[in-house]
Amino acid sequence: MSALCHTKNAESMTEGPQEQLDRFLGQWTFDFGNNAVGWLQVRQEDGYLDADLMWGGGGVFYGLPYVYIADDVLYLGRNPRKATLTKDTQGNATLTRDYPTWIEVKRDGDKINGFYLSPKVTGLGVDSVFIEGTKLPDVPPVPDLKSLKYGKPIQLIENKNDLKGWRLIEDHLANGWSVTDGVLTNNPVQKEGTPPIRYGNLRTEEVFGDFNLKLEVNAPPGSNSGVYLRGMYEVQVADSYERPLTWGGSMGAIFTRILPSVKAEKPAGEWQTLDITLCDRHVTVLLNGTTIINNQPVHGATGGAIQSDVFAPGPIYLQGDHTGISFRNLVLTPIIH
């Protein structure tokens, strides 16, 4: 049984199928669960519906298993959840099942609300997560970066040997971050023979609107981190020197959203420069002096975002839950609108 009431309001009762569909078309930003952020785009293709989804910590999933509307409810299919029902004496799975997972949402004005649903493995009932979102307006026109006015530059590393101006996002996780001689380093050490230690992400105390951010980063071999703009958009920071150009793993990519036009990274272990401008929901990225993303629109949050409002000021946040990474000379210059 659907988690949403199918009672039709007066508006939906007078609408035809296309009018009901039109109410869901476009892009939506939403919150769910424990401060998690998502993004949805519903598209009408030639003879069918399709949708793209960003759910919490992952990347953007382009093209869902199914999308349909019935009784004024939008249904979005997700990949099945595999569950182990029985194991042998050695702990090996002897019986598994794939359980469907899906999303149901209704529209109320410029808002949507509904649930993510997954059957319980007992076969009795479903687990649900409440979703609440807002319609996103179109991205503004491409800004003229040459005409921008800037405020006073802000040194984000305030002191050379402490974390003043920064704090963990997750208070319950371990802190691998420290500052020594002006270098901000994450060192997520794991102890052999003990349970894995979960390390936290770091954010600025201060929040910002549009800005230019310049920084230097040193990505060790095998490293994977990120710089989040306004706590929403992840600029990928990783050891990708000899890896293919991808929007999920290349240095300077907007994670699973914008692919760099060229590769410009240096080998692992060398200091590299990033020059990033966020203005009117458009992003420009220079890596080691080369423009790899040129004033491209960023439509919604990336995986790991901590806020869903694309217009609200937000922090700079550095991903610390993966591998070691070092930053220095972080200078943010606000854009004055």
HELIX and SHEET records of a PDB file:
HELIX    1   1 ALA A   10  MET A   13  1                                   4    
HELIX    2   2 PRO A   17  ASP A   22  1                                   6    
HELIX    3   3 LEU A  145  SER A  147  5                                   3    
SHEET    1   A 9 VAL A  60  TYR A  62  0                                        
SHEET    2   A 9 LEU A  49  TRP A  55 -1                                        
SHEET    3   A 9 ALA A  36  GLN A  44 -1                                        
SHEET    4   A 9 GLY A  26  PHE A  32 -1                                        
SHEET    5   A 9 VAL A 126  LYS A 135 -1                                        
SHEET    6   A 9 LYS A 111  PRO A 119 -1                                        
SHEET    7   A 9 ALA A  93  ASP A 108 -1                                        
SHEET    8   A 9 VAL A  73  LYS A  87 -1                                        
SHEET    9   A 9 VAL A  67  ALA A  70 -1                                        
SHEET    1   B 3 LYS A 149  TYR A 150  0                                        
SHEET    2   B 3 ILE A 325  ILE A 336 -1                                        
SHEET    3   B 3 ILE A 154  GLN A 155 -1                                        
SHEET    1   C 4 LYS A 149  TYR A 150  0                                        
SHEET    2   C 4 ILE A 325  ILE A 336 -1                                        
SHEET    3   C 4 VAL A 183  ASN A 186 -1                                        
SHEET    4   C 4 TRP A 177  THR A 180 -1                                        
SHEET    1   D 6 LYS A 149  TYR A 150  0                                        
SHEET    2   D 6 ILE A 325  ILE A 336 -1                                        
SHEET    3   D 6 PHE A 211  ASN A 218 -1                                        
SHEET    4   D 6 TRP A 271  CYS A 279 -1                                        
SHEET    5   D 6 HIS A 282  LEU A 287 -1                                        
SHEET    6   D 6 THR A 290  PRO A 297 -1                                        
SHEET    1   E 5 TRP A 166  LEU A 168  0                                        
SHEET    2   E 5 LEU A 202  THR A 204 -1                                        
SHEET    3   E 5 TYR A 317  LEU A 318 -1                                        
SHEET    4   E 5 ASN A 224  LEU A 229 -1                                        
SHEET    5   E 5 TYR A 233  ALA A 238 -1                                        
END                                                                             
